[in-house]
Amino acid sequence: MSDLLPTIAAELALFAAVGFFLFAIDDLAVDLLYIARRLWRSLTVYRRHPRAFADRLPPASAGWMAVFIPAWDEGAVIGDMLRSTLERFGTGDYRLYVGHYPNDPWTDEAIASVPDPRIRAVCLPHAGPTTKADCLNHLYRAMQRDEASRGERARAIVLHDAEDVVHPLELELFAALIGRGGAVQLPVVPLPDPASRWIGGHYCDEFAEAHGKELVVREAIGAAVPLAGVGCAIDRDALGRIADAQGGRPFDADSQTEDYELGLKLGQLGHRTLFVRIPAQPGSPAMVASRGHFPATFAAAVRQKARWIGGIAFSGWDRLGWRGGAGERWMRLRDRRGPLAALLLLTGYAAFILYVQLGLAAQLGAPLNWVRDPLLETLLLANAVLLTWRVVMRAAFTGMTYGLAEGLRAIPRLVVGNTIAIFAAWRALRLHLTPGPKAWDKTDHVFPREYRA
């Protein structure tokens, strides 16, 4: 026993250390590409061209916008969201398509409480919940019927969730840019929740880095940019091509991450997705972005992230494969590393706990045989340096979006995010191995009081 426990601890630590090192090098490559791109643009592009602002874009060509809002059990938020959206979008040629189910009267009543000719309530012909993709497909058919009656196709399809806070300049920005690519994705900026600094707050950290850096790098290397499902617009003709190839259903009803898959399918068809980070106006650092509250409890966060991991890492591997060039395959590998990352985290924490217990036992005089492993010591040192860099990057991106206080909180919130990831990966694996269709595994939503119309 004096040899067994130290050996187990050493093997667990070595496995985790090797994995952490490879992942850290992978992350470092993204960081360096981002820094190089930013320096290059500062030295070249911004010296020749003035910075753009959303409120100063040239007027777009004519065309109406269809905004899809799928809703299941959203009676608590959908009314406030629709009122806020109508107020923020103001006048314009757009229509809000809100999908709901016949066995969800609360949501139906909330939609009906906002009488406006720009709202098109679409009741699905079957009971819910199904999947968000199934709901979106029915909204697509409703839009097609309206296109036929109007004699004019929509210019783009905009995706939002029932709890989103839209930006007032969003539709104008989409109209100006949608012709340059198959889709336009805005940053997603989670709203800080004072009642959930640690659970809800860790979404702020992750999206600040992902939508401040990683999607920028994806676009720069020519890889497809996955859609976030909110704050994005899809060119009508591009979505029509996908629908034609899928029996009139552009969104795959069997998918739990239809938005992610749609972005990659657009890339496979040769349509570029523009990831646009643009300030709303001069003198303000605030970007045109989609905002909203994210899950505030541990259980809800695990459920949501399990759906993401299951749809991207498990189902995505089967459904989308490994297509594209080197950059595309690299990004897909990064997308699908979530389960392995969770396993490494679990192994690393287990090794740490074992070493702490062994150290305490040694202090109490237990006869333990410690054998130094130069490889493990070297890896631990390298990982310590790379982890320091990773913590600095996470804190920096969070701080740039939310301020110094949230940037500092991002450091301990790394442990919170890691813990949620471990439980979410386990749940995702169990759900993936469970036979049968997957229902809409949604979480409860809250619409921010300060944005209610």
C-alpha positions as CSV (number, residue, x, y, z in Angstrom):
1,M,0.0,0.0,0.0
2,S,2.9,2.4,0.7
3,D,3.9,2.1,-3.0
4,L,0.4,1.7,-4.6
5,L,-1.2,5.1,-3.6
6,P,1.9,7.2,-4.7
7,T,2.0,5.2,-8.0
8,I,-1.7,5.8,-8.6
9,A,-1.4,9.5,-7.8
10,A,1.7,9.8,-10.1
11,E,0.0,8.1,-13.0
12,L,-3.2,10.2,-12.7
13,A,-1.1,13.3,-12.5
14,L,1.0,12.4,-15.5
15,F,-2.1,11.6,-17.6
16,A,-3.6,14.9,-16.7
17,A,-0.4,16.9,-17.1
18,V,0.2,15.6,-20.7
19,G,-3.4,16.4,-21.6
20,F,-3.3,19.9,-20.0
21,F,-0.1,20.6,-21.8
22,L,-1.4,19.7,-25.2
23,F,-4.6,21.7,-24.6
24,A,-2.6,24.7,-23.4
25,I,-0.4,24.7,-26.5
26,D,-3.6,24.5,-28.6
27,D,-5.0,27.5,-26.7
28,L,-1.7,29.4,-27.0
29,A,-1.8,29.0,-30.8
30,V,-5.2,30.7,-30.9
31,D,-3.9,33.5,-28.6
32,L,-0.9,34.1,-30.7
33,L,-3.0,34.2,-33.9
34,Y,-5.4,36.7,-32.3
35,I,-2.5,38.9,-31.2
36,A,-0.8,38.8,-34.6
37,R,-4.0,39.6,-36.4
38,R,-4.8,42.5,-34.1
39,L,-1.3,44.0,-34.5
40,W,-1.4,43.6,-38.3
41,R,-4.8,45.3,-38.5
42,S,-3.6,48.2,-36.3
43,L,-0.5,48.7,-38.4
44,T,-2.2,48.4,-41.8
45,V,-6.0,48.4,-42.0
46,Y,-6.8,51.0,-39.4
47,R,-4.1,53.3,-40.8
48,R,-5.7,53.3,-44.2
49,H,-9.4,53.1,-43.3
50,P,-11.3,54.8,-40.4
51,R,-12.9,52.6,-37.9
52,A,-16.6,51.7,-38.6
53,F,-19.5,52.4,-36.4
54,A,-22.9,50.8,-36.6
55,D,-24.8,54.1,-36.6
56,R,-22.8,55.4,-39.6
57,L,-23.1,52.5,-42.0
58,P,-24.4,53.3,-45.5
59,P,-28.1,52.6,-46.1
60,A,-28.9,49.1,-47.1
61,S,-30.9,48.0,-50.1
62,A,-34.6,47.2,-49.7
63,G,-35.9,44.0,-48.2
64,W,-37.8,42.9,-45.2
65,M,-36.5,40.9,-42.3
66,A,-38.0,37.8,-40.7
67,V,-37.1,37.3,-37.0
68,F,-37.6,33.8,-35.7
69,I,-38.3,33.3,-32.0
70,P,-39.0,29.7,-30.9
71,A,-40.8,29.4,-27.6
72,W,-41.7,26.6,-25.3
73,D,-42.8,27.3,-21.8
74,E,-41.8,30.9,-22.1
75,G,-44.8,32.6,-20.6
76,A,-42.7,34.3,-18.0
77,V,-40.5,36.2,-20.5
78,I,-42.0,36.2,-24.0
79,G,-44.4,39.1,-23.5
80,D,-41.6,41.4,-22.1
81,M,-39.2,40.3,-24.8
82,L,-41.7,41.1,-27.6
83,R,-42.5,44.5,-26.2
84,S,-38.9,45.4,-25.7
85,T,-38.0,44.1,-29.2
86,L,-40.7,46.1,-30.9
87,E,-39.6,49.2,-29.0
88,R,-35.9,48.7,-29.8
89,F,-36.4,47.8,-33.5
90,G,-38.9,50.6,-33.9
91,T,-40.4,51.2,-37.3
92,G,-39.2,49.1,-40.2
93,D,-40.0,46.3,-42.5
94,Y,-39.7,43.3,-40.3
95,R,-41.9,40.6,-38.8
96,L,-41.5,38.6,-35.6
97,Y,-42.4,35.0,-36.0
98,V,-43.0,33.4,-32.6
99,G,-43.4,29.7,-32.5
100,H,-45.4,28.0,-29.7
101,Y,-47.3,24.8,-28.9
102,P,-51.0,24.0,-28.4
103,N,-50.3,22.5,-25.0
104,D,-48.6,25.6,-23.7
105,P,-51.4,28.1,-23.1
106,W,-49.3,30.3,-20.8
107,T,-46.9,31.2,-23.6
108,D,-49.9,31.6,-26.0
109,E,-51.5,34.1,-23.7
110,A,-48.3,36.0,-23.2
111,I,-47.8,36.4,-27.0
112,A,-51.5,37.5,-27.4
113,S,-50.9,40.2,-24.7
114,V,-48.7,42.1,-27.2
115,P,-51.1,43.0,-30.0
116,D,-49.1,44.2,-33.0
117,P,-49.4,43.5,-36.7
118,R,-45.6,42.8,-36.9
119,I,-46.0,39.8,-34.6
120,R,-46.9,36.5,-36.3
121,A,-47.8,33.9,-33.7
122,V,-47.3,30.4,-35.2
123,C,-48.9,27.5,-33.3
124,L,-47.3,24.2,-34.1
125,P,-49.7,21.4,-35.2
126,H,-48.5,19.0,-32.4
127,A,-47.9,19.1,-28.7
128,G,-44.5,20.1,-27.3
129,P,-41.8,20.1,-26.5
130,T,-40.2,18.8,-29.6
131,T,-36.8,20.4,-30.4
132,K,-36.0,24.1,-31.1
133,A,-35.1,23.1,-34.7
134,D,-38.5,21.6,-35.2
135,C,-40.1,24.8,-34.0
136,L,-37.9,26.8,-36.3
137,N,-38.8,24.7,-39.3
138,H,-42.5,25.6,-38.7
139,L,-41.6,29.3,-38.5
140,Y,-39.7,28.9,-41.8
141,R,-42.9,27.5,-43.5
142,A,-45.0,30.3,-42.0
143,M,-42.5,32.8,-43.5
144,Q,-42.7,31.0,-46.9
145,R,-46.5,31.5,-46.9
146,D,-46.1,35.2,-46.1
147,E,-43.5,35.5,-48.8
148,A,-46.0,34.1,-51.3
149,S,-48.8,36.5,-50.1
150,R,-46.5,39.5,-50.2
151,G,-44.9,38.5,-53.5
152,E,-41.5,39.3,-52.0
153,R,-38.9,37.1,-50.4
154,A,-37.4,38.1,-47.1
155,R,-33.9,39.5,-47.2
156,A,-32.7,37.6,-44.2
157,I,-33.8,35.4,-41.3
158,V,-32.7,36.6,-37.9
159,L,-32.6,34.2,-34.9
160,H,-33.3,35.1,-31.3
161,D,-34.4,33.4,-28.1
162,A,-37.4,34.3,-26.0
163,E,-35.2,35.9,-23.3
164,D,-33.0,38.0,-25.6
165,V,-32.4,41.8,-25.3
166,V,-31.9,42.9,-28.9
167,H,-29.8,45.9,-30.0
168,P,-31.7,48.8,-31.6
169,L,-29.2,48.9,-34.5
170,E,-29.2,45.2,-35.1
171,L,-31.5,45.0,-38.1
172,E,-29.9,48.0,-39.8
173,L,-26.5,46.3,-39.4
174,F,-27.7,43.0,-40.7
175,A,-29.4,44.7,-43.7
176,A,-26.1,46.5,-44.5
177,L,-23.9,43.4,-44.3
178,I,-25.9,40.3,-45.2
179,G,-25.1,40.6,-48.9
180,R,-21.4,40.2,-48.1
181,G,-21.8,36.6,-46.7
182,G,-24.2,33.8,-46.1
183,A,-24.7,34.9,-42.5
184,V,-23.8,37.6,-40.0
185,Q,-23.1,36.7,-36.3
186,L,-23.0,39.4,-33.6
187,P,-21.3,38.9,-30.2
188,V,-23.3,37.4,-27.4
189,V,-22.8,39.3,-24.2
190,P,-24.3,37.6,-21.1
191,L,-25.8,40.1,-18.6
192,P,-24.2,39.9,-15.1
193,D,-26.5,38.6,-12.5
194,P,-25.8,40.1,-9.0
195,A,-27.7,37.2,-7.5
196,S,-25.5,34.6,-9.3
197,R,-21.9,36.1,-9.4
198,W,-20.3,32.6,-9.7
199,I,-22.7,30.4,-11.7
200,G,-24.2,33.0,-14.0
201,G,-21.0,35.0,-14.0
202,H,-18.9,32.2,-15.5
203,Y,-20.9,32.6,-18.7
204,C,-19.7,36.2,-18.9
205,D,-16.1,35.0,-18.7
206,E,-16.5,32.3,-21.3
207,F,-18.4,34.3,-23.9
208,A,-16.1,37.3,-23.4
209,E,-13.2,35.2,-24.5
210,A,-15.0,33.1,-27.1
211,H,-16.7,36.0,-28.8
212,G,-13.8,38.4,-28.2
213,K,-11.1,36.2,-29.5
214,E,-11.9,32.6,-30.7
215,L,-14.5,33.4,-33.3
216,V,-12.3,36.2,-34.6
217,V,-9.5,33.7,-35.1
218,R,-11.9,31.2,-36.8
219,E,-12.9,33.7,-39.3
220,A,-9.3,34.9,-39.9
221,I,-8.1,31.3,-40.7
222,G,-11.0,30.6,-43.1
223,A,-12.8,28.1,-40.8
224,A,-16.6,28.1,-40.7
225,V,-18.0,30.3,-37.9
226,P,-20.7,28.4,-35.9
227,L,-23.9,30.4,-35.3
228,A,-24.8,31.1,-31.7
229,G,-28.6,30.8,-32.4
230,V,-29.2,34.4,-31.2
231,G,-28.0,37.7,-32.6
232,C,-27.4,36.2,-36.1
233,A,-28.9,36.8,-39.5
234,I,-28.9,34.2,-42.4
235,D,-29.1,35.2,-46.0
236,R,-32.5,34.0,-47.4
237,D,-31.1,32.4,-50.5
238,A,-28.4,30.6,-48.5
239,L,-30.9,29.2,-46.0
240,G,-33.1,28.2,-48.9
241,R,-30.3,26.2,-50.4
242,I,-30.0,24.2,-47.2
243,A,-33.8,23.8,-47.0
244,D,-33.9,22.4,-50.6
245,A,-31.2,19.9,-49.7
246,Q,-33.1,18.8,-46.6
247,G,-36.7,18.3,-47.8
248,G,-37.7,21.9,-47.1
249,R,-36.5,21.8,-43.5
250,P,-33.4,24.1,-43.1
251,F,-33.0,23.2,-39.4
252,D,-32.3,19.6,-38.6
253,A,-35.1,18.6,-36.2
254,D,-33.0,15.8,-34.7
255,S,-30.2,18.2,-33.6
256,Q,-29.8,19.7,-30.1
257,T,-27.4,22.3,-31.5
258,E,-29.1,23.3,-34.8
259,D,-27.5,26.7,-34.7
260,Y,-23.9,25.4,-34.5
261,E,-24.5,22.9,-37.3
262,L,-26.1,25.5,-39.5
263,G,-23.1,27.7,-39.4
264,L,-20.8,24.8,-40.4
265,K,-23.2,23.7,-43.2
266,L,-23.2,27.3,-44.6
267,G,-19.4,27.0,-44.6
268,Q,-19.5,23.7,-46.4
269,L,-21.7,25.3,-49.1
270,G,-19.1,28.0,-49.6
271,H,-21.0,30.7,-47.8
272,R,-18.9,32.9,-45.5
273,T,-20.2,33.8,-42.1
274,L,-19.2,37.3,-40.9
275,F,-18.4,37.6,-37.2
276,V,-19.0,41.4,-36.6
277,R,-17.7,43.2,-33.6
278,I,-18.6,46.8,-34.2
279,P,-19.1,49.7,-31.8
280,A,-22.6,51.2,-31.9
281,Q,-21.3,54.8,-32.1
282,P,-18.1,56.9,-31.7
283,G,-17.0,57.5,-28.1
284,S,-18.7,54.3,-26.8
285,P,-17.0,51.0,-26.4
286,A,-20.3,49.1,-26.3
287,M,-20.7,46.7,-29.2
288,V,-23.8,45.9,-31.2
289,A,-24.5,42.6,-29.5
290,S,-27.2,40.2,-28.3
291,R,-27.6,40.3,-24.5
292,G,-29.5,38.2,-22.0
293,H,-29.4,36.4,-18.7
294,F,-27.9,32.9,-18.6
295,P,-28.7,30.1,-16.1
296,A,-28.1,31.2,-12.5
297,T,-28.1,27.8,-10.8
298,F,-25.7,24.9,-10.9
299,A,-28.3,22.4,-12.1
300,A,-29.5,24.6,-14.9
301,A,-26.0,25.4,-16.1
302,V,-25.2,21.7,-16.2
303,R,-28.3,21.0,-18.2
304,Q,-27.6,23.7,-20.7
305,K,-23.9,22.8,-21.2
306,A,-24.8,19.1,-21.4
307,R,-26.9,20.0,-24.4
308,W,-24.1,21.9,-26.0
309,I,-21.5,19.2,-25.4
310,G,-23.8,16.4,-26.5
311,G,-24.8,18.3,-29.7
312,I,-21.3,19.5,-30.6
313,A,-18.9,16.8,-29.3
314,F,-21.0,13.6,-29.5
315,S,-23.7,14.1,-32.2
316,G,-21.6,16.6,-34.2
317,W,-18.9,14.1,-34.7
318,D,-21.4,11.7,-36.2
319,R,-23.5,14.2,-38.1
320,L,-20.9,16.5,-39.5
321,G,-17.7,14.4,-39.6
322,W,-14.3,15.9,-40.3
323,R,-14.5,18.0,-43.5
324,G,-12.7,21.0,-44.8
325,G,-9.1,22.2,-44.8
326,A,-6.5,22.2,-42.0
327,G,-8.0,25.2,-40.3
328,E,-11.5,23.8,-40.4
329,R,-10.5,20.5,-39.0
330,W,-8.5,22.2,-36.2
331,M,-11.5,24.2,-35.1
332,R,-13.7,21.1,-35.2
333,L,-11.2,19.3,-33.0
334,R,-11.3,22.2,-30.5
335,D,-15.1,22.2,-30.6
336,R,-15.2,18.5,-29.7
337,R,-12.6,18.3,-27.0
338,G,-15.1,19.1,-24.2
339,P,-15.6,15.5,-23.0
340,L,-11.9,14.8,-23.0
341,A,-11.2,18.1,-21.2
342,A,-13.8,17.1,-18.5
343,L,-12.0,13.8,-18.1
344,L,-8.6,15.5,-17.7
345,L,-10.1,18.0,-15.2
346,L,-11.6,15.1,-13.2
347,T,-8.3,13.2,-13.3
348,G,-6.3,16.3,-12.3
349,Y,-8.5,17.1,-9.4
350,A,-8.3,13.5,-8.2
351,A,-4.5,13.5,-8.4
352,F,-4.4,16.7,-6.5
353,I,-6.6,15.4,-3.7
354,L,-4.5,12.2,-3.5
355,Y,-1.3,14.1,-3.3
356,V,-2.7,16.3,-0.5
357,Q,-3.8,13.2,1.4
358,L,-0.4,11.6,0.9
359,G,1.4,14.7,2.0
360,L,-0.7,14.8,5.2
361,A,0.0,11.1,5.8
362,A,3.7,11.6,5.3
363,Q,3.6,14.5,7.8
364,L,2.0,12.1,10.3
365,G,4.8,9.6,9.8
366,A,3.2,7.1,7.4
367,P,5.8,5.0,5.5
368,L,5.5,6.2,2.0
369,N,7.9,5.7,-0.9
370,W,8.1,8.8,-3.0
371,V,9.8,8.5,-6.4
372,R,10.5,11.7,-8.3
373,D,9.5,11.8,-11.9
374,P,11.5,14.4,-13.9
375,L,9.0,14.3,-16.8
376,L,6.1,15.0,-14.5
377,E,7.9,17.8,-12.7
378,T,8.8,19.4,-16.1
379,L,5.2,19.1,-17.3
380,L,3.9,20.6,-14.1
381,L,6.2,23.6,-14.4
382,A,5.3,24.2,-18.0
383,N,1.6,23.8,-17.2
384,A,2.0,26.3,-14.3
385,V,3.4,28.9,-16.7
386,L,0.8,28.2,-19.4
387,L,-2.0,28.2,-16.8
388,T,-0.9,31.6,-15.6
389,W,-1.0,32.9,-19.2
390,R,-4.5,31.4,-19.6
391,V,-5.8,33.0,-16.4
392,V,-4.4,36.4,-17.5
393,M,-6.1,36.1,-20.9
394,R,-9.5,35.1,-19.4
395,A,-9.3,37.9,-16.9
396,A,-8.2,40.4,-19.6
397,F,-11.1,39.6,-21.9
398,T,-13.7,39.6,-19.1
399,G,-12.3,42.9,-17.8
400,M,-12.4,44.5,-21.3
401,T,-16.1,43.7,-21.5
402,Y,-17.4,44.0,-17.9
403,G,-14.7,46.0,-16.1
404,L,-11.9,45.3,-13.6
405,A,-14.0,43.8,-10.8
406,E,-15.5,41.1,-13.1
407,G,-12.1,40.5,-14.6
408,L,-10.7,39.7,-11.2
409,R,-13.7,37.5,-10.4
410,A,-13.0,35.6,-13.6
411,I,-9.9,34.0,-12.0
412,P,-11.7,32.0,-9.3
413,R,-14.6,31.4,-11.6
414,L,-12.4,29.2,-13.7
415,V,-12.9,26.5,-11.0
416,V,-16.6,27.0,-11.1
417,G,-16.6,26.6,-14.9
418,N,-14.4,23.5,-14.7
419,T,-16.8,21.9,-12.1
420,I,-19.8,22.6,-14.3
421,A,-18.0,21.2,-17.3
422,I,-17.3,17.9,-15.5
423,F,-20.9,17.3,-14.5
424,A,-22.2,18.5,-17.9
425,A,-19.9,16.1,-19.8
426,W,-21.2,13.2,-17.7
427,R,-24.8,14.2,-18.3
428,A,-24.2,14.6,-22.0
429,L,-22.7,11.2,-22.3
430,R,-25.6,9.6,-20.5
431,L,-28.1,11.4,-22.7
432,H,-26.2,10.5,-25.9
433,L,-26.2,6.8,-25.0
434,T,-29.9,6.9,-24.2
435,P,-31.9,5.7,-27.3
436,G,-34.8,7.6,-28.7
437,P,-35.4,11.2,-29.9
438,K,-34.2,14.0,-27.8
439,A,-36.7,16.6,-26.6
440,W,-36.2,20.3,-26.1
441,D,-34.1,20.3,-22.9
442,K,-34.5,24.0,-22.1
443,T,-33.8,25.9,-18.9
444,D,-36.0,28.6,-17.2
445,H,-35.4,32.1,-18.4
446,V,-35.6,35.6,-16.9
447,F,-36.0,38.8,-18.9
448,P,-34.1,41.6,-17.3
449,R,-36.3,44.1,-15.5
450,E,-34.3,47.1,-16.6
451,Y,-35.0,46.3,-20.3
452,R,-38.7,45.9,-20.1
453,A,-40.7,48.2,-22.2
